[in-house]
Amino acid sequence: MNQAYIFIALLFSTLSVSGNSHGQNEFPALEGPYMGQKPPGMVAEPFAPGIISKEGWELEGVFAPGMKEFYFTRDLGEYTNYNANNFRPTVIGFRQENNIWIKYLEFPRQGEIVFSPDGGRMHMAKGYKDRTGDGWSERKSLGPMLDREDWGIMRLSASSKGTYVFDDFKNKAIHISTVKDGKHQEPIKMGPIVNSGKLTAHPFIAPDESYLIWDSEREGGYGESDLYISFRQKDGSWGPAINMGDKVNSEKGDTYASVTPDGKYILFNRKIDNNGDNLDIYWVDAKIIENLRPKQ
């Protein structure tokens, strides 16, 4: 897997870009739950094909808690074959109003979006936005412990307890920061169960911290980066890394997984072509998580 696929997005996501506003008329009227899409089964399939997932870069699809908002990232420039000229990764947000999904927001991406379990905070790598009435605040820093030059954070995921789990492309590892007495502790590198193989990145921690999903390129995988899951053990340790299988993973790169706030589906990215010019959002029934959970 070309390392540019994983890392170049962060490099350019911090660019301050401005572009033409793209109106609602670029999307058809979508009605009903899940952006009007028929839910998938136990085999992953494209999310909103021809509408959200189509030619080019569409990635990082995520529903906000409450399931009334959906966000994804699209390149509004001309990113071709890792030529970053005019690369404009842009977050596009939809909101369900009277059962119809309306595009209401667009802004330059500055880190992958992961919501706090209560929906009040939009995490974006080293920064975040808080809900302010019907919208969002300006992007703020998570503070000096994380906003450091030596952290190359692409995605930061938070549990209901406030635990942070994040990747770091500069040091090529996933780290965890727990909360004690209301204060985040200094991040520590997670063990080899998580930090093995190549391109280990994009963690998602369950709100109750019962499992962790991430992607990595490992021996015995299905081709390029695969999605892996580890379940929290009774003693608080993390169980073995489990490949999520060929109903989720493919011979291409499968990355950036998150679970919908209602717990029913997993959304993730899949590289469609060989050079990374075409990335789509896929989804699959989250029952696969329970199917993979070791029996106690």
C-alpha positions as CSV (number, residue, x, y, z in Angstrom):
1,M,0.0,0.0,0.0
2,N,1.4,3.4,-1.0
3,Q,2.1,5.3,2.2
4,A,1.0,8.5,0.6
5,Y,-2.6,7.1,0.7
6,I,-2.5,7.1,4.5
7,F,-0.3,10.2,5.2
8,I,-0.8,12.8,2.5
9,A,-4.3,13.5,3.6
10,L,-3.1,14.9,6.9
11,L,-0.4,16.9,5.2
12,F,-2.8,18.8,3.2
13,S,-5.8,18.8,5.5
14,T,-4.2,21.6,7.5
15,L,-4.1,23.9,4.5
16,S,-6.4,26.9,4.9
17,V,-8.4,26.7,1.7
18,S,-11.4,28.4,0.3
19,G,-13.5,27.4,-2.6
20,N,-16.8,27.9,-4.3
21,S,-19.8,26.8,-2.3
22,H,-21.5,23.7,-3.7
23,G,-25.3,23.8,-3.2
24,Q,-27.9,21.2,-2.4
25,N,-28.7,20.8,-6.1
26,E,-25.6,18.6,-6.6
27,F,-27.4,16.0,-4.4
28,P,-30.8,14.4,-5.1
29,A,-33.5,14.5,-2.5
30,L,-32.7,11.8,0.1
31,E,-35.5,10.8,2.4
32,G,-35.6,8.5,5.5
33,P,-33.1,7.1,7.9
34,Y,-29.4,6.6,7.0
35,M,-29.4,9.2,4.2
36,G,-32.3,7.3,2.6
37,Q,-30.1,4.3,1.9
38,K,-31.1,0.6,2.2
39,P,-29.1,-0.8,5.1
40,P,-26.4,-3.4,4.2
41,G,-26.2,-7.0,5.3
42,M,-23.2,-8.9,6.5
43,V,-21.2,-8.2,3.4
44,A,-19.8,-4.7,2.9
45,E,-21.2,-2.6,0.1
46,P,-20.9,1.0,-1.1
47,F,-22.7,3.7,0.9
48,A,-25.0,5.8,-1.3
49,P,-23.4,4.7,-4.6
50,G,-23.5,7.4,-7.3
51,I,-24.6,10.0,-4.7
52,I,-21.9,10.0,-2.0
53,S,-19.6,7.2,-3.2
54,K,-18.6,7.9,-6.8
55,E,-15.5,8.7,-8.8
56,G,-12.8,10.5,-6.8
57,W,-12.1,11.0,-3.1
58,E,-15.1,10.3,-0.9
59,L,-14.1,9.2,2.5
60,E,-14.6,9.4,6.3
61,G,-18.3,9.1,6.3
62,V,-19.8,9.5,9.8
63,F,-23.2,10.0,11.4
64,A,-23.5,12.2,14.5
65,P,-25.1,10.9,17.6
66,G,-28.9,11.2,17.2
67,M,-28.5,10.0,13.6
68,K,-29.9,13.3,12.2
69,E,-26.6,14.5,10.7
70,F,-24.1,12.9,8.3
71,Y,-20.7,14.2,7.3
72,F,-18.1,13.0,4.8
73,T,-15.0,14.4,3.1
74,R,-14.7,15.0,-0.6
75,D,-11.9,16.4,-2.7
76,L,-13.2,19.5,-4.5
77,G,-9.9,20.0,-6.3
78,E,-8.1,17.9,-8.9
79,Y,-6.2,15.3,-6.8
80,T,-4.8,12.8,-9.3
81,N,-2.3,10.0,-8.8
82,Y,-0.8,11.6,-5.7
83,N,-0.4,14.9,-7.4
84,A,-1.4,17.3,-4.6
85,N,-1.8,20.4,-6.8
86,N,-5.2,21.9,-6.1
87,F,-6.0,19.2,-3.5
88,R,-9.0,20.6,-1.5
89,P,-10.3,18.1,1.0
90,T,-13.6,19.4,2.2
91,V,-16.1,18.3,4.8
92,I,-19.7,18.3,3.7
93,G,-22.4,18.1,6.3
94,F,-26.1,17.0,5.9
95,R,-28.9,17.5,8.3
96,Q,-32.2,15.7,8.4
97,E,-35.1,18.2,8.3
98,N,-38.7,16.9,8.0
99,N,-37.3,13.5,7.1
100,I,-35.4,15.0,4.1
101,W,-31.5,15.2,4.2
102,I,-30.4,18.8,3.4
103,K,-26.8,19.9,2.8
104,Y,-26.2,22.6,5.4
105,L,-22.4,22.9,5.9
106,E,-19.1,22.8,4.1
107,F,-15.7,23.6,5.4
108,P,-12.0,22.7,4.8
109,R,-11.0,19.6,6.5
110,Q,-8.5,19.9,9.4
111,G,-8.4,16.3,10.7
112,E,-10.7,13.3,10.5
113,I,-14.1,13.9,12.1
114,V,-15.1,11.6,15.0
115,F,-17.9,12.7,17.4
116,S,-17.9,12.5,21.1
117,P,-20.5,9.9,22.3
118,D,-22.8,12.7,23.6
119,G,-22.6,14.5,20.2
120,G,-21.5,17.8,21.7
121,R,-18.0,17.7,20.3
122,M,-16.6,17.2,16.8
123,H,-13.1,15.9,17.2
124,M,-10.7,16.8,14.4
125,A,-7.2,15.4,15.0
126,K,-5.5,17.8,17.4
127,G,-8.5,20.1,17.5
128,Y,-12.3,20.1,18.0
129,K,-15.5,22.1,17.4
130,D,-18.2,22.3,20.1
131,R,-21.9,22.6,19.4
132,T,-23.2,26.2,19.6
133,G,-26.9,26.3,19.3
134,D,-27.7,25.1,15.8
135,G,-24.1,25.1,14.5
136,W,-20.5,24.6,15.6
137,S,-17.8,26.7,17.1
138,E,-14.6,27.6,15.5
139,R,-11.9,24.9,15.6
140,K,-10.1,24.9,19.0
141,S,-6.9,23.2,20.2
142,L,-7.0,20.2,22.5
143,G,-4.1,21.8,24.4
144,P,-0.3,21.6,24.6
145,M,-0.3,17.9,25.6
146,L,-1.6,17.0,22.1
147,D,-1.0,20.1,20.0
148,R,2.7,19.4,19.7
149,E,5.0,19.3,16.6
150,D,6.1,15.8,17.4
151,W,2.5,14.4,17.2
152,G,1.3,13.6,13.7
153,I,-2.3,13.0,14.6
154,M,-4.8,12.1,11.8
155,R,-7.7,10.7,13.9
156,L,-8.5,11.0,17.6
157,S,-11.5,9.0,19.0
158,A,-13.0,9.6,22.4
159,S,-15.0,7.3,24.7
160,S,-17.8,8.2,27.1
161,K,-15.2,8.3,29.9
162,G,-13.2,10.8,27.9
163,T,-10.4,8.4,27.0
164,Y,-8.5,9.5,23.9
165,V,-7.1,7.0,21.4
166,F,-5.2,8.5,18.5
167,D,-2.8,7.7,15.7
168,D,0.5,9.3,15.0
169,F,2.0,9.1,11.5
170,K,5.3,10.7,12.6
171,N,6.0,8.0,15.2
172,K,3.9,5.4,13.4
173,A,1.9,4.2,16.4
174,I,-1.4,4.4,18.1
175,H,-1.5,6.0,21.6
176,I,-4.0,6.2,24.4
177,S,-4.7,8.9,27.0
178,T,-7.0,8.0,29.9
179,V,-8.7,10.4,32.4
180,K,-7.8,10.5,36.1
181,D,-9.4,13.0,38.5
182,G,-10.9,14.8,35.6
183,K,-7.6,15.3,33.8
184,H,-6.2,13.6,30.7
185,Q,-3.0,11.6,31.5
186,E,0.1,11.7,29.4
187,P,-0.5,9.6,26.3
188,I,1.2,6.2,26.2
189,K,2.0,4.0,23.2
190,M,-0.4,1.0,23.0
191,G,1.2,-2.4,23.0
192,P,2.1,-4.8,20.1
193,I,-1.5,-6.1,20.0
194,V,-2.4,-2.8,18.3
195,N,1.0,-1.5,17.1
196,S,2.2,-4.3,14.9
197,G,2.5,-4.4,11.1
198,K,2.7,-1.3,8.9
199,L,0.6,1.8,8.5
200,T,-1.2,1.2,11.8
201,A,-3.7,4.1,12.0
202,H,-7.2,5.5,12.3
203,P,-8.4,4.1,15.7
204,F,-12.1,4.0,16.8
205,I,-12.8,3.3,20.4
206,A,-16.3,2.1,21.4
207,P,-18.2,4.6,23.6
208,D,-18.1,2.0,26.5
209,E,-14.4,1.1,25.7
210,S,-15.4,-2.5,25.0
211,Y,-13.6,-2.7,21.7
212,L,-11.1,-0.9,19.5
213,I,-11.1,-0.9,15.7
214,W,-8.1,0.3,13.6
215,D,-6.4,-0.5,10.3
216,S,-3.1,-2.0,9.6
217,E,-1.1,-3.8,6.9
218,R,-0.1,-7.2,8.5
219,E,1.1,-10.5,7.4
220,G,-1.8,-12.8,6.7
221,G,-4.1,-10.0,5.7
222,Y,-6.2,-9.8,2.5
223,G,-3.9,-7.5,0.6
224,E,-3.3,-4.0,1.7
225,S,-4.5,-2.4,4.9
226,D,-7.2,-4.4,6.7
227,L,-9.6,-3.5,9.5
228,Y,-8.8,-5.2,12.9
229,I,-10.6,-5.3,16.2
230,S,-9.5,-6.0,19.8
231,F,-12.0,-6.6,22.7
232,R,-11.4,-5.3,26.2
233,Q,-10.8,-8.2,28.6
234,K,-12.2,-8.6,32.1
235,D,-8.8,-7.6,33.6
236,G,-8.9,-4.3,31.5
237,S,-6.3,-5.5,29.0
238,W,-6.8,-5.6,25.3
239,G,-7.4,-9.0,23.7
240,P,-5.8,-10.3,20.5
241,A,-6.1,-8.4,17.3
242,I,-8.7,-10.0,15.1
243,N,-8.9,-9.5,11.4
244,M,-12.5,-8.5,10.6
245,G,-12.6,-11.0,7.7
246,D,-13.2,-11.1,4.0
247,K,-16.8,-9.8,4.3
248,V,-15.3,-6.5,5.4
249,N,-11.8,-6.5,4.1
250,S,-10.7,-6.7,0.5
251,E,-7.5,-7.0,-1.6
252,K,-7.5,-3.2,-1.7
253,G,-6.9,-0.8,1.3
254,D,-9.7,-0.8,3.9
255,T,-9.4,1.9,6.5
256,Y,-11.0,4.7,8.6
257,A,-13.7,2.5,10.3
258,S,-16.3,4.0,12.7
259,V,-19.5,2.6,14.1
260,T,-22.8,4.5,13.8
261,P,-24.0,6.0,17.1
262,D,-27.0,3.6,17.1
263,G,-24.5,0.7,17.1
264,K,-26.0,-0.9,14.0
265,Y,-23.5,-0.3,11.2
266,I,-19.8,0.1,10.5
267,L,-18.7,2.7,7.9
268,F,-15.2,2.7,6.5
269,N,-13.2,3.6,3.4
270,R,-12.1,1.4,0.6
271,K,-9.5,2.1,-2.1
272,I,-11.1,1.3,-5.4
273,D,-8.3,1.7,-7.9
274,N,-4.6,0.8,-7.6
275,N,-3.1,4.3,-7.3
276,G,-5.5,5.8,-4.7
277,D,-7.3,8.3,-7.0
278,N,-10.7,6.7,-6.2
279,L,-11.8,6.1,-2.6
280,D,-15.3,5.2,-1.6
281,I,-17.3,4.9,1.6
282,Y,-18.5,1.4,2.4
283,W,-20.8,0.1,5.2
284,V,-21.7,-3.3,6.7
285,D,-23.9,-4.6,9.5
286,A,-22.2,-4.1,12.9
287,K,-23.5,-7.6,14.0
288,I,-20.1,-8.7,12.7
289,I,-18.6,-7.2,15.9
290,E,-20.6,-9.6,18.1
291,N,-19.8,-12.5,15.7
292,L,-16.1,-11.8,16.2
293,R,-16.3,-11.2,20.0
294,P,-14.6,-14.2,21.8
295,K,-17.1,-16.3,23.8
296,Q,-16.4,-15.9,27.5
